[in-house]
């Protein structure tokens, strides 16, 4: 069985990106940043942050 998607972790990560961007960011930019963090984590630690996908 695959690990479950971590909604709380994803929300925290999105909130941190929005905070760093001053509270506003385009939806596509946010999705791309979340993807890049997951990809980097998978390469460096072998485990994605959100377990999405």
mmCIF entry with sequence, helices, sheets and N, C-alpha, C, O atoms, coordinates in Angstrom:
data_MODEL
# 
_entry.id   MODEL 
# 
_entity.id                         1 
_entity.type                       polymer 
_entity.pdbx_number_of_molecules   1 
# 
_entity_poly.entity_id                      1 
_entity_poly.type                           'polypeptide(L)' 
_entity_poly.nstd_linkage                   no 
_entity_poly.nstd_monomer                   no 
_entity_poly.pdbx_seq_one_letter_code       
;(UNK)(UNK)(UNK)(UNK)(UNK)(UNK)(UNK)(UNK)(UNK)(UNK)(UNK)(UNK)(UNK)(UNK)(UNK)(UNK)
(UNK)(UNK)(UNK)(UNK)(UNK)(UNK)(UNK)(UNK)(UNK)(UNK)(UNK)(UNK)(UNK)(UNK)(UNK)(UNK)
(UNK)(UNK)(UNK)(UNK)(UNK)(UNK)(UNK)(UNK)(UNK)(UNK)(UNK)(UNK)(UNK)(UNK)(UNK)(UNK)
(UNK)(UNK)(UNK)(UNK)(UNK)
;
_entity_poly.pdbx_seq_one_letter_code_can   XXXXXXXXXXXXXXXXXXXXXXXXXXXXXXXXXXXXXXXXXXXXXXXXXXXXX 
_entity_poly.pdbx_strand_id                 A 
# 
loop_
_entity_poly_seq.entity_id 
_entity_poly_seq.num 
_entity_poly_seq.mon_id 
_entity_poly_seq.hetero 
1 1  UNK n 
1 2  UNK n 
1 3  UNK n 
1 4  UNK n 
1 5  UNK n 
1 6  UNK n 
1 7  UNK n 
1 8  UNK n 
1 9  UNK n 
1 10 UNK n 
1 11 UNK n 
1 12 UNK n 
1 13 UNK n 
1 14 UNK n 
1 15 UNK n 
1 16 UNK n 
1 17 UNK n 
1 18 UNK n 
1 19 UNK n 
1 20 UNK n 
1 21 UNK n 
1 22 UNK n 
1 23 UNK n 
1 24 UNK n 
1 25 UNK n 
1 26 UNK n 
1 27 UNK n 
1 28 UNK n 
1 29 UNK n 
1 30 UNK n 
1 31 UNK n 
1 32 UNK n 
1 33 UNK n 
1 34 UNK n 
1 35 UNK n 
1 36 UNK n 
1 37 UNK n 
1 38 UNK n 
1 39 UNK n 
1 40 UNK n 
1 41 UNK n 
1 42 UNK n 
1 43 UNK n 
1 44 UNK n 
1 45 UNK n 
1 46 UNK n 
1 47 UNK n 
1 48 UNK n 
1 49 UNK n 
1 50 UNK n 
1 51 UNK n 
1 52 UNK n 
1 53 UNK n 
# 
_struct_asym.id          A 
_struct_asym.entity_id   1 
# 
loop_
_struct_conf.conf_type_id 
_struct_conf.id 
_struct_conf.pdbx_PDB_helix_id 
_struct_conf.beg_label_comp_id 
_struct_conf.beg_label_asym_id 
_struct_conf.beg_label_seq_id 
_struct_conf.pdbx_beg_PDB_ins_code 
_struct_conf.end_label_comp_id 
_struct_conf.end_label_asym_id 
_struct_conf.end_label_seq_id 
_struct_conf.pdbx_end_PDB_ins_code 
_struct_conf.beg_auth_comp_id 
_struct_conf.beg_auth_asym_id 
_struct_conf.beg_auth_seq_id 
_struct_conf.end_auth_comp_id 
_struct_conf.end_auth_asym_id 
_struct_conf.end_auth_seq_id 
_struct_conf.pdbx_PDB_helix_class 
_struct_conf.details 
_struct_conf.pdbx_PDB_helix_length 
HELX_P HELX_P1 AA1 UNK A 7  ? UNK A 20 ? UNK A 7  UNK A 20 1 ? 14 
HELX_P HELX_P2 AA2 UNK A 27 ? UNK A 45 ? UNK A 27 UNK A 45 1 ? 19 
# 
_struct_conf_type.id          HELX_P 
_struct_conf_type.criteria    ? 
_struct_conf_type.reference   ? 
# 
loop_
_atom_site.group_PDB 
_atom_site.id 
_atom_site.type_symbol 
_atom_site.label_atom_id 
_atom_site.label_alt_id 
_atom_site.label_comp_id 
_atom_site.label_asym_id 
_atom_site.label_entity_id 
_atom_site.label_seq_id 
_atom_site.pdbx_PDB_ins_code 
_atom_site.Cartn_x 
_atom_site.Cartn_y 
_atom_site.Cartn_z 
_atom_site.occupancy 
_atom_site.B_iso_or_equiv 
_atom_site.pdbx_formal_charge 
_atom_site.auth_seq_id 
_atom_site.auth_comp_id 
_atom_site.auth_asym_id 
_atom_site.auth_atom_id 
_atom_site.pdbx_PDB_model_num 
ATOM 1   N N  . UNK A 1 1  ? 0.838  -1.187 0.000   1.00 0.00 ? 1  UNK A N  1 
ATOM 2   C CA . UNK A 1 1  ? 0.000  0.000  0.000   1.00 0.00 ? 1  UNK A CA 1 
ATOM 3   C C  . UNK A 1 1  ? 0.883  1.251  0.000   1.00 0.00 ? 1  UNK A C  1 
ATOM 4   O O  . UNK A 1 1  ? 1.910  1.299  0.678   1.00 0.00 ? 1  UNK A O  1 
ATOM 5   N N  . UNK A 1 2  ? 0.475  2.242  -0.756  1.00 0.00 ? 2  UNK A N  1 
ATOM 6   C CA . UNK A 1 2  ? 1.220  3.490  -0.864  1.00 0.00 ? 2  UNK A CA 1 
ATOM 7   C C  . UNK A 1 2  ? 0.898  4.414  0.306   1.00 0.00 ? 2  UNK A C  1 
ATOM 8   O O  . UNK A 1 2  ? -0.219 4.390  0.822   1.00 0.00 ? 2  UNK A O  1 
ATOM 9   N N  . UNK A 1 3  ? 1.868  5.229  0.729   1.00 0.00 ? 3  UNK A N  1 
ATOM 10  C CA . UNK A 1 3  ? 1.584  6.218  1.782   1.00 0.00 ? 3  UNK A CA 1 
ATOM 11  C C  . UNK A 1 3  ? 0.498  7.192  1.326   1.00 0.00 ? 3  UNK A C  1 
ATOM 12  O O  . UNK A 1 3  ? 0.351  7.464  0.134   1.00 0.00 ? 3  UNK A O  1 
ATOM 13  N N  . UNK A 1 4  ? -0.239 7.698  2.268   1.00 0.00 ? 4  UNK A N  1 
ATOM 14  C CA . UNK A 1 4  ? -1.345 8.605  1.970   1.00 0.00 ? 4  UNK A CA 1 
ATOM 15  C C  . UNK A 1 4  ? -0.858 10.037 1.755   1.00 0.00 ? 4  UNK A C  1 
ATOM 16  O O  . UNK A 1 4  ? 0.172  10.453 2.283   1.00 0.00 ? 4  UNK A O  1 
ATOM 17  N N  . UNK A 1 5  ? -1.622 10.760 0.975   1.00 0.00 ? 5  UNK A N  1 
ATOM 18  C CA . UNK A 1 5  ? -1.381 12.181 0.722   1.00 0.00 ? 5  UNK A CA 1 
ATOM 19  C C  . UNK A 1 5  ? -1.477 12.946 2.036   1.00 0.00 ? 5  UNK A C  1 
ATOM 20  O O  . UNK A 1 5  ? -2.408 12.729 2.811   1.00 0.00 ? 5  UNK A O  1 
ATOM 21  N N  . UNK A 1 6  ? -0.525 13.839 2.294   1.00 0.00 ? 6  UNK A N  1 
ATOM 22  C CA . UNK A 1 6  ? -0.476 14.602 3.535   1.00 0.00 ? 6  UNK A CA 1 
ATOM 23  C C  . UNK A 1 6  ? -1.008 16.016 3.297   1.00 0.00 ? 6  UNK A C  1 
ATOM 24  O O  . UNK A 1 6  ? -0.264 16.925 2.928   1.00 0.00 ? 6  UNK A O  1 
ATOM 25  N N  . UNK A 1 7  ? -2.302 16.173 3.515   1.00 0.00 ? 7  UNK A N  1 
ATOM 26  C CA . UNK A 1 7  ? -2.943 17.457 3.261   1.00 0.00 ? 7  UNK A CA 1 
ATOM 27  C C  . UNK A 1 7  ? -2.422 18.544 4.201   1.00 0.00 ? 7  UNK A C  1 
ATOM 28  O O  . UNK A 1 7  ? -2.193 19.672 3.766   1.00 0.00 ? 7  UNK A O  1 
ATOM 29  N N  . UNK A 1 8  ? -2.235 18.226 5.465   1.00 0.00 ? 8  UNK A N  1 
ATOM 30  C CA . UNK A 1 8  ? -1.767 19.229 6.434   1.00 0.00 ? 8  UNK A CA 1 
ATOM 31  C C  . UNK A 1 8  ? -0.361 19.720 6.072   1.00 0.00 ? 8  UNK A C  1 
ATOM 32  O O  . UNK A 1 8  ? -0.084 20.916 6.153   1.00 0.00 ? 8  UNK A O  1 
ATOM 33  N N  . UNK A 1 9  ? 0.512  18.816 5.680   1.00 0.00 ? 9  UNK A N  1 
ATOM 34  C CA . UNK A 1 9  ? 1.881  19.184 5.312   1.00 0.00 ? 9  UNK A CA 1 
ATOM 35  C C  . UNK A 1 9  ? 1.882  20.061 4.059   1.00 0.00 ? 9  UNK A C  1 
ATOM 36  O O  . UNK A 1 9  ? 2.638  21.028 3.969   1.00 0.00 ? 9  UNK A O  1 
ATOM 37  N N  . UNK A 1 10 ? 1.033  19.716 3.101   1.00 0.00 ? 10 UNK A N  1 
ATOM 38  C CA . UNK A 1 10 ? 0.931  20.496 1.874   1.00 0.00 ? 10 UNK A CA 1 
ATOM 39  C C  . UNK A 1 10 ? 0.409  21.902 2.176   1.00 0.00 ? 10 UNK A C  1 
ATOM 40  O O  . UNK A 1 10 ? 0.893  22.881 1.608   1.00 0.00 ? 10 UNK A O  1 
ATOM 41  N N  . UNK A 1 11 ? -0.569 22.000 3.064   1.00 0.00 ? 11 UNK A N  1 
ATOM 42  C CA . UNK A 1 11 ? -1.126 23.298 3.443   1.00 0.00 ? 11 UNK A CA 1 
ATOM 43  C C  . UNK A 1 11 ? -0.078 24.157 4.144   1.00 0.00 ? 11 UNK A C  1 
ATOM 44  O O  . UNK A 1 11 ? 0.014  25.357 3.886   1.00 0.00 ? 11 UNK A O  1 
ATOM 45  N N  . UNK A 1 12 ? 0.709  23.550 5.024   1.00 0.00 ? 12 UNK A N  1 
ATOM 46  C CA . UNK A 1 12 ? 1.776  24.283 5.702   1.00 0.00 ? 12 UNK A CA 1 
ATOM 47  C C  . UNK A 1 12 ? 2.805  24.803 4.695   1.00 0.00 ? 12 UNK A C  1 
ATOM 48  O O  . UNK A 1 12 ? 3.243  25.950 4.777   1.00 0.00 ? 12 UNK A O  1 
ATOM 49  N N  . UNK A 1 13 ? 3.176  23.959 3.764   1.00 0.00 ? 13 UNK A N  1 
ATOM 50  C CA . UNK A 1 13 ? 4.158  24.345 2.762   1.00 0.00 ? 13 UNK A CA 1 
ATOM 51  C C  . UNK A 1 13 ? 3.626  25.475 1.874   1.00 0.00 ? 13 UNK A C  1 
ATOM 52  O O  . UNK A 1 13 ? 4.340  26.438 1.594   1.00 0.00 ? 13 UNK A O  1 
ATOM 53  N N  . UNK A 1 14 ? 2.375  25.353 1.435   1.00 0.00 ? 14 UNK A N  1 
ATOM 54  C CA . UNK A 1 14 ? 1.766  26.401 0.614   1.00 0.00 ? 14 UNK A CA 1 
ATOM 55  C C  . UNK A 1 14 ? 1.680  27.713 1.399   1.00 0.00 ? 14 UNK A C  1 
ATOM 56  O O  . UNK A 1 14 ? 1.941  28.785 0.855   1.00 0.00 ? 14 UNK A O  1 
ATOM 57  N N  . UNK A 1 15 ? 1.316  27.621 2.664   1.00 0.00 ? 15 UNK A N  1 
ATOM 58  C CA . UNK A 1 15 ? 1.240  28.813 3.510   1.00 0.00 ? 15 UNK A CA 1 
ATOM 59  C C  . UNK A 1 15 ? 2.584  29.501 3.661   1.00 0.00 ? 15 UNK A C  1 
ATOM 60  O O  . UNK A 1 15 ? 2.667  30.729 3.667   1.00 0.00 ? 15 UNK A O  1 
ATOM 61  N N  . UNK A 1 16 ? 3.631  28.707 3.783   1.00 0.00 ? 16 UNK A N  1 
ATOM 62  C CA . UNK A 1 16 ? 4.972  29.281 3.904   1.00 0.00 ? 16 UNK A CA 1 
ATOM 63  C C  . UNK A 1 16 ? 5.393  29.984 2.610   1.00 0.00 ? 16 UNK A C  1 
ATOM 64  O O  . UNK A 1 16 ? 5.985  31.063 2.653   1.00 0.00 ? 16 UNK A O  1 
ATOM 65  N N  . UNK A 1 17 ? 5.091  29.380 1.473   1.00 0.00 ? 17 UNK A N  1 
ATOM 66  C CA . UNK A 1 17 ? 5.396  30.032 0.198   1.00 0.00 ? 17 UNK A CA 1 
ATOM 67  C C  . UNK A 1 17 ? 4.616  31.339 0.065   1.00 0.00 ? 17 UNK A C  1 
ATOM 68  O O  . UNK A 1 17 ? 5.165  32.345 -0.384  1.00 0.00 ? 17 UNK A O  1 
ATOM 69  N N  . UNK A 1 18 ? 3.354  31.329 0.448   1.00 0.00 ? 18 UNK A N  1 
ATOM 70  C CA . UNK A 1 18 ? 2.540  32.541 0.358   1.00 0.00 ? 18 UNK A CA 1 
ATOM 71  C C  . UNK A 1 18 ? 3.054  33.619 1.312   1.00 0.00 ? 18 UNK A C  1 
ATOM 72  O O  . UNK A 1 18 ? 3.066  34.800 0.967   1.00 0.00 ? 18 UNK A O  1 
ATOM 73  N N  . UNK A 1 19 ? 3.474  33.214 2.502   1.00 0.00 ? 19 UNK A N  1 
ATOM 74  C CA . UNK A 1 19 ? 4.018  34.183 3.458   1.00 0.00 ? 19 UNK A CA 1 
ATOM 75  C C  . UNK A 1 19 ? 5.279  34.831 2.893   1.00 0.00 ? 19 UNK A C  1 
ATOM 76  O O  . UNK A 1 19 ? 5.454  36.046 2.979   1.00 0.00 ? 19 UNK A O  1 
ATOM 77  N N  . UNK A 1 20 ? 6.149  34.017 2.321   1.00 0.00 ? 20 UNK A N  1 
ATOM 78  C CA . UNK A 1 20 ? 7.391  34.542 1.755   1.00 0.00 ? 20 UNK A CA 1 
ATOM 79  C C  . UNK A 1 20 ? 7.144  35.446 0.548   1.00 0.00 ? 20 UNK A C  1 
ATOM 80  O O  . UNK A 1 20 ? 7.949  36.328 0.250   1.00 0.00 ? 20 UNK A O  1 
ATOM 81  N N  . UNK A 1 21 ? 6.028  35.222 -0.144  1.00 0.00 ? 21 UNK A N  1 
ATOM 82  C CA . UNK A 1 21 ? 5.694  36.026 -1.322  1.00 0.00 ? 21 UNK A CA 1 
ATOM 83  C C  . UNK A 1 21 ? 4.864  37.258 -0.957  1.00 0.00 ? 21 UNK A C  1 
ATOM 84  O O  . UNK A 1 21 ? 4.428  37.992 -1.844  1.00 0.00 ? 21 UNK A O  1 
ATOM 85  N N  . UNK A 1 22 ? 4.646  37.487 0.317   1.00 0.00 ? 22 UNK A N  1 
ATOM 86  C CA . UNK A 1 22 ? 3.890  38.659 0.735   1.00 0.00 ? 22 UNK A CA 1 
ATOM 87  C C  . UNK A 1 22 ? 2.389  38.448 0.740   1.00 0.00 ? 22 UNK A C  1 
ATOM 88  O O  . UNK A 1 22 ? 1.635  39.420 0.791   1.00 0.00 ? 22 UNK A O  1 
ATOM 89  N N  . UNK A 1 23 ? 1.933  37.200 0.687   1.00 0.00 ? 23 UNK A N  1 
ATOM 90  C CA . UNK A 1 23 ? 0.513  36.909 0.821   1.00 0.00 ? 23 UNK A CA 1 
ATOM 91  C C  . UNK A 1 23 ? -0.220 36.625 -0.475  1.00 0.00 ? 23 UNK A C  1 
ATOM 92  O O  . UNK A 1 23 ? -1.351 36.141 -0.443  1.00 0.00 ? 23 UNK A O  1 
ATOM 93  N N  . UNK A 1 24 ? 0.391  36.913 -1.612  1.00 0.00 ? 24 UNK A N  1 
ATOM 94  C CA . UNK A 1 24 ? -0.279 36.677 -2.901  1.00 0.00 ? 24 UNK A CA 1 
ATOM 95  C C  . UNK A 1 24 ? 0.678  35.981 -3.861  1.00 0.00 ? 24 UNK A C  1 
ATOM 96  O O  . UNK A 1 24 ? 1.878  36.256 -3.890  1.00 0.00 ? 24 UNK A O  1 
ATOM 97  N N  . UNK A 1 25 ? 0.105  35.067 -4.648  1.00 0.00 ? 25 UNK A N  1 
ATOM 98  C CA . UNK A 1 25 ? 0.897  34.347 -5.639  1.00 0.00 ? 25 UNK A CA 1 
ATOM 99  C C  . UNK A 1 25 ? -0.083 33.691 -6.609  1.00 0.00 ? 25 UNK A C  1 
ATOM 100 O O  . UNK A 1 25 ? -1.180 33.293 -6.220  1.00 0.00 ? 25 UNK A O  1 
ATOM 101 N N  . UNK A 1 26 ? 0.314  33.585 -7.852  1.00 0.00 ? 26 UNK A N  1 
ATOM 102 C CA . UNK A 1 26 ? -0.566 32.920 -8.815  1.00 0.00 ? 26 UNK A CA 1 
ATOM 103 C C  . UNK A 1 26 ? -0.666 31.434 -8.472  1.00 0.00 ? 26 UNK A C  1 
ATOM 104 O O  . UNK A 1 26 ? 0.273  30.841 -7.941  1.00 0.00 ? 26 UNK A O  1 
ATOM 105 N N  . UNK A 1 27 ? -1.799 30.857 -8.778  1.00 0.00 ? 27 UNK A N  1 
ATOM 106 C CA . UNK A 1 27 ? -2.058 29.452 -8.497  1.00 0.00 ? 27 UNK A CA 1 
ATOM 107 C C  . UNK A 1 27 ? -1.022 28.559 -9.176  1.00 0.00 ? 27 UNK A C  1 
ATOM 108 O O  . UNK A 1 27 ? -0.504 27.629 -8.557  1.00 0.00 ? 27 UNK A O  1 
ATOM 109 N N  . UNK A 1 28 ? -0.721 28.833 -10.433 1.00 0.00 ? 28 UNK A N  1 
ATOM 110 C CA . UNK A 1 28 ? 0.226  27.996 -11.175 1.00 0.00 ? 28 UNK A CA 1 
ATOM 111 C C  . UNK A 1 28 ? 1.634  28.067 -10.577 1.00 0.00 ? 28 UNK A C  1 
ATOM 112 O O  . UNK A 1 28 ? 2.330  27.053 -10.524 1.00 0.00 ? 28 UNK A O  1 
ATOM 113 N N  . UNK A 1 29 ? 2.052  29.223 -10.139 1.00 0.00 ? 29 UNK A N  1 
ATOM 114 C CA . UNK A 1 29 ? 3.374  29.350 -9.531  1.00 0.00 ? 29 UNK A CA 1 
ATOM 115 C C  . UNK A 1 29 ? 3.439  28.538 -8.237  1.00 0.00 ? 29 UNK A C  1 
ATOM 116 O O  . UNK A 1 29 ? 4.436  27.866 -7.972  1.00 0.00 ? 29 UNK A O  1 
ATOM 117 N N  . UNK A 1 30 ? 2.385  28.600 -7.440  1.00 0.00 ? 30 UNK A N  1 
ATOM 118 C CA . UNK A 1 30 ? 2.331  27.845 -6.193  1.00 0.00 ? 30 UNK A CA 1 
ATOM 119 C C  . UNK A 1 30 ? 2.393  26.339 -6.466  1.00 0.00 ? 30 UNK A C  1 
ATOM 120 O O  . UNK A 1 30 ? 3.131  25.617 -5.795  1.00 0.00 ? 30 UNK A O  1 
ATOM 121 N N  . UNK A 1 31 ? 1.627  25.868 -7.441  1.00 0.00 ? 31 UNK A N  1 
ATOM 122 C CA . UNK A 1 31 ? 1.629  24.445 -7.790  1.00 0.00 ? 31 UNK A CA 1 
ATOM 123 C C  . UNK A 1 31 ? 3.013  24.015 -8.266  1.00 0.00 ? 31 UNK A C  1 
ATOM 124 O O  . UNK A 1 31 ? 3.489  22.943 -7.895  1.00 0.00 ? 31 UNK A O  1 
ATOM 125 N N  . UNK A 1 32 ? 3.655  24.832 -9.073  1.00 0.00 ? 32 UNK A N  1 
ATOM 126 C CA . UNK A 1 32 ? 4.996  24.502 -9.567  1.00 0.00 ? 32 UNK A CA 1 
ATOM 127 C C  . UNK A 1 32 ? 6.006  24.447 -8.427  1.00 0.00 ? 32 UNK A C  1 
ATOM 128 O O  . UNK A 1 32 ? 6.865  23.565 -8.400  1.00 0.00 ? 32 UNK A O  1 
ATOM 129 N N  . UNK A 1 33 ? 5.910  25.383 -7.485  1.00 0.00 ? 33 UNK A N  1 
ATOM 130 C CA . UNK A 1 33 ? 6.830  25.372 -6.347  1.00 0.00 ? 33 UNK A CA 1 
ATOM 131 C C  . UNK A 1 33 ? 6.626  24.128 -5.484  1.00 0.00 ? 33 UNK A C  1 
ATOM 132 O O  . UNK A 1 33 ? 7.594  23.519 -5.029  1.00 0.00 ? 33 UNK A O  1 
ATOM 133 N N  . UNK A 1 34 ? 5.370  23.753 -5.260  1.00 0.00 ? 34 UNK A N  1 
ATOM 134 C CA . UNK A 1 34 ? 5.081  22.539 -4.491  1.00 0.00 ? 34 UNK A CA 1 
ATOM 135 C C  . UNK A 1 34 ? 5.651  21.307 -5.194  1.00 0.00 ? 34 UNK A C  1 
ATOM 136 O O  . UNK A 1 34 ? 6.196  20.414 -4.546  1.00 0.00 ? 34 UNK A O  1 
ATOM 137 N N  . UNK A 1 35 ? 5.525  21.263 -6.510  1.00 0.00 ? 35 UNK A N  1 
ATOM 138 C CA . UNK A 1 35 ? 6.075  20.158 -7.288  1.00 0.00 ? 35 UNK A CA 1 
ATOM 139 C C  . UNK A 1 35 ? 7.597  20.096 -7.142  1.00 0.00 ? 35 UNK A C  1 
ATOM 140 O O  . UNK A 1 35 ? 8.167  19.026 -6.930  1.00 0.00 ? 35 UNK A O  1 
ATOM 141 N N  . UNK A 1 36 ? 8.245  21.256 -7.260  1.00 0.00 ? 36 UNK A N  1 
ATOM 142 C CA . UNK A 1 36 ? 9.699  21.292 -7.169  1.00 0.00 ? 36 UNK A CA 1 
ATOM 143 C C  . UNK A 1 36 ? 10.208 20.858 -5.788  1.00 0.00 ? 36 UNK A C  1 
ATOM 144 O O  . UNK A 1 36 ? 11.225 20.173 -5.687  1.00 0.00 ? 36 UNK A O  1 
ATOM 145 N N  . UNK A 1 37 ? 9.504  21.254 -4.736  1.00 0.00 ? 37 UNK A N  1 
ATOM 146 C CA . UNK A 1 37 ? 9.895  20.833 -3.388  1.00 0.00 ? 37 UNK A CA 1 
ATOM 147 C C  . UNK A 1 37 ? 9.751  19.318 -3.251  1.00 0.00 ? 37 UNK A C  1 
ATOM 148 O O  . UNK A 1 37 ? 10.630 18.661 -2.693  1.00 0.00 ? 37 UNK A O  1 
ATOM 149 N N  . UNK A 1 38 ? 8.659  18.765 -3.752  1.00 0.00 ? 38 UNK A N  1 
ATOM 150 C CA . UNK A 1 38 ? 8.465  17.314 -3.692  1.00 0.00 ? 38 UNK A CA 1 
ATOM 151 C C  . UNK A 1 38 ? 9.552  16.588 -4.476  1.00 0.00 ? 38 UNK A C  1 
ATOM 152 O O  . UNK A 1 38 ? 10.085 15.579 -4.014  1.00 0.00 ? 38 UNK A O  1 
ATOM 153 N N  . UNK A 1 39 ? 9.875  17.090 -5.638  1.00 0.00 ? 39 UNK A N  1 
ATOM 154 C CA . UNK A 1 39 ? 10.892 16.457 -6.478  1.00 0.00 ? 39 UNK A CA 1 
ATOM 155 C C  . UNK A 1 39 ? 12.269 16.509 -5.803  1.00 0.00 ? 39 UNK A C  1 
ATOM 156 O O  . UNK A 1 39 ? 12.997 15.517 -5.790  1.00 0.00 ? 39 UNK A O  1 
ATOM 157 N N  . UNK A 1 40 ? 12.613 17.657 -5.252  1.00 0.00 ? 40 UNK A N  1 
ATOM 158 C CA . UNK A 1 40 ? 13.903 17.808 -4.576  1.00 0.00 ? 40 UNK A CA 1 
ATOM 159 C C  . UNK A 1 40 ? 13.993 16.890 -3.363  1.00 0.00 ? 40 UNK A C  1 
ATOM 160 O O  . UNK A 1 40 ? 15.022 16.256 -3.128  1.00 0.00 ? 40 UNK A O  1 
ATOM 161 N N  . UNK A 1 41 ? 12.917 16.825 -2.603  1.00 0.00 ? 41 UNK A N  1 
ATOM 162 C CA . UNK A 1 41 ? 12.890 15.956 -1.434  1.00 0.00 ? 41 UNK A CA 1 
ATOM 163 C C  . UNK A 1 41 ? 13.027 14.489 -1.838  1.00 0.00 ? 41 UNK A C  1 
ATOM 164 O O  . UNK A 1 41 ? 13.716 13.719 -1.169  1.00 0.00 ? 41 UNK A O  1 
ATOM 165 N N  . UNK A 1 42 ? 12.383 14.114 -2.907  1.00 0.00 ? 42 UNK A N  1 
ATOM 166 C CA . UNK A 1 42 ? 12.470 12.737 -3.389  1.00 0.00 ? 42 UNK A CA 1 
ATOM 167 C C  . UNK A 1 42 ? 13.894 12.397 -3.811  1.00 0.00 ? 42 UNK A C  1 
ATOM 168 O O  . UNK A 1 42 ? 14.376 11.297 -3.537  1.00 0.00 ? 42 UNK A O  1 
ATOM 169 N N  . UNK A 1 43 ? 14.565 13.325 -4.470  1.00 0.00 ? 43 UNK A N  1 
ATOM 170 C CA . UNK A 1 43 ? 15.943 13.088 -4.902  1.00 0.00 ? 43 UNK A CA 1 
ATOM 171 C C  . UNK A 1 43 ? 16.926 13.043 -3.726  1.00 0.00 ? 43 UNK A C  1 
ATOM 172 O O  . UNK A 1 43 ? 17.830 12.208 -3.697  1.00 0.00 ? 43 UNK A O  1 
ATOM 173 N N  . UNK A 1 44 ? 16.741 13.948 -2.759  1.00 0.00 ? 44 UNK A N  1 
ATOM 174 C CA . UNK A 1 44 ? 17.693 14.059 -1.658  1.00 0.00 ? 44 UNK A CA 1 
ATOM 175 C C  . UNK A 1 44 ? 17.425 13.080 -0.519  1.00 0.00 ? 44 UNK A C  1 
ATOM 176 O O  . UNK A 1 44 ? 18.363 12.535 0.062   1.00 0.00 ? 44 UNK A O  1 
ATOM 177 N N  . UNK A 1 45 ? 16.157 12.854 -0.198  1.00 0.00 ? 45 UNK A N  1 
ATOM 178 C CA . UNK A 1 45 ? 15.817 12.012 0.944   1.00 0.00 ? 45 UNK A CA 1 
ATOM 179 C C  . UNK A 1 45 ? 15.159 10.688 0.571   1.00 0.00 ? 45 UNK A C  1 
ATOM 180 O O  . UNK A 1 45 ? 15.073 9.770  1.386   1.00 0.00 ? 45 UNK A O  1 
ATOM 181 N N  . UNK A 1 46 ? 14.694 10.606 -0.684  1.00 0.00 ? 46 UNK A N  1 
ATOM 182 C CA . UNK A 1 46 ? 14.015 9.390  -1.116  1.00 0.00 ? 46 UNK A CA 1 
ATOM 183 C C  . UNK A 1 46 ? 12.552 9.351  -0.746  1.00 0.00 ? 46 UNK A C  1 
ATOM 184 O O  . UNK A 1 46 ? 11.881 8.341  -0.961  1.00 0.00 ? 46 UNK A O  1 
ATOM 185 N N  . UNK A 1 47 ? 12.039 10.460 -0.181  1.00 0.00 ? 47 UNK A N  1 
ATOM 186 C CA . UNK A 1 47 ? 10.646 10.531 0.256   1.00 0.00 ? 47 UNK A CA 1 
ATOM 187 C C  . UNK A 1 47 ? 10.089 11.897 -0.120  1.00 0.00 ? 47 UNK A C  1 
ATOM 188 O O  . UNK A 1 47 ? 10.694 12.910 0.232   1.00 0.00 ? 47 UNK A O  1 
ATOM 189 N N  . UNK A 1 48 ? 8.948  11.967 -0.829  1.00 0.00 ? 48 UNK A N  1 
ATOM 190 C CA . UNK A 1 48 ? 8.359  13.274 -1.127  1.00 0.00 ? 48 UNK A CA 1 
ATOM 191 C C  . UNK A 1 48 ? 7.750  13.904 0.110   1.00 0.00 ? 48 UNK A C  1 
ATOM 192 O O  . UNK A 1 48 ? 7.403  13.201 1.059   1.00 0.00 ? 48 UNK A O  1 
ATOM 193 N N  . UNK A 1 49 ? 7.619  15.200 0.111   1.00 0.00 ? 49 UNK A N  1 
ATOM 194 C CA . UNK A 1 49 ? 7.053  15.921 1.255   1.00 0.00 ? 49 UNK A CA 1 
ATOM 195 C C  . UNK A 1 49 ? 5.560  15.621 1.389   1.00 0.00 ? 49 UNK A C  1 
ATOM 196 O O  . UNK A 1 49 ? 5.077  15.395 2.499   1.00 0.00 ? 49 UNK A O  1 
ATOM 197 N N  . UNK A 1 50 ? 4.839  15.615 0.302   1.00 0.00 ? 50 UNK A N  1 
ATOM 198 C CA . UNK A 1 50 ? 3.378  15.506 0.358   1.00 0.00 ? 50 UNK A CA 1 
ATOM 199 C C  . UNK A 1 50 ? 2.848  14.116 0.028   1.00 0.00 ? 50 UNK A C  1 
ATOM 200 O O  . UNK A 1 50 ? 1.671  13.840 0.262   1.00 0.00 ? 50 UNK A O  1 
ATOM 201 N N  . UNK A 1 51 ? 3.678  13.248 -0.503  1.00 0.00 ? 51 UNK A N  1 
ATOM 202 C CA . UNK A 1 51 ? 3.250  11.937 -0.983  1.00 0.00 ? 51 UNK A CA 1 
ATOM 203 C C  . UNK A 1 51 ? 2.170  12.067 -2.042  1.00 0.00 ? 51 UNK A C  1 
ATOM 204 O O  . UNK A 1 51 ? 1.342  11.169 -2.199  1.00 0.00 ? 51 UNK A O  1 
ATOM 205 N N  . UNK A 1 52 ? 2.172  13.175 -2.768  1.00 0.00 ? 52 UNK A N  1 
ATOM 206 C CA . UNK A 1 52 ? 1.176  13.379 -3.824  1.00 0.00 ? 52 UNK A CA 1 
ATOM 207 C C  . UNK A 1 52 ? 1.735  12.858 -5.132  1.00 0.00 ? 52 UNK A C  1 
ATOM 208 O O  . UNK A 1 52 ? 2.807  13.275 -5.571  1.00 0.00 ? 52 UNK A O  1 
ATOM 209 N N  . UNK A 1 53 ? 1.018  11.960 -5.741  1.00 0.00 ? 53 UNK A N  1 
ATOM 210 C CA . UNK A 1 53 ? 1.381  11.493 -7.059  1.00 0.00 ? 53 UNK A CA 1 
ATOM 211 C C  . UNK A 1 53 ? 2.207  10.277 -7.011  1.00 0.00 ? 53 UNK A C  1 
ATOM 212 O O  . UNK A 1 53 ? 2.598  9.754  -8.055  1.00 0.00 ? 53 UNK A O  1 
# 
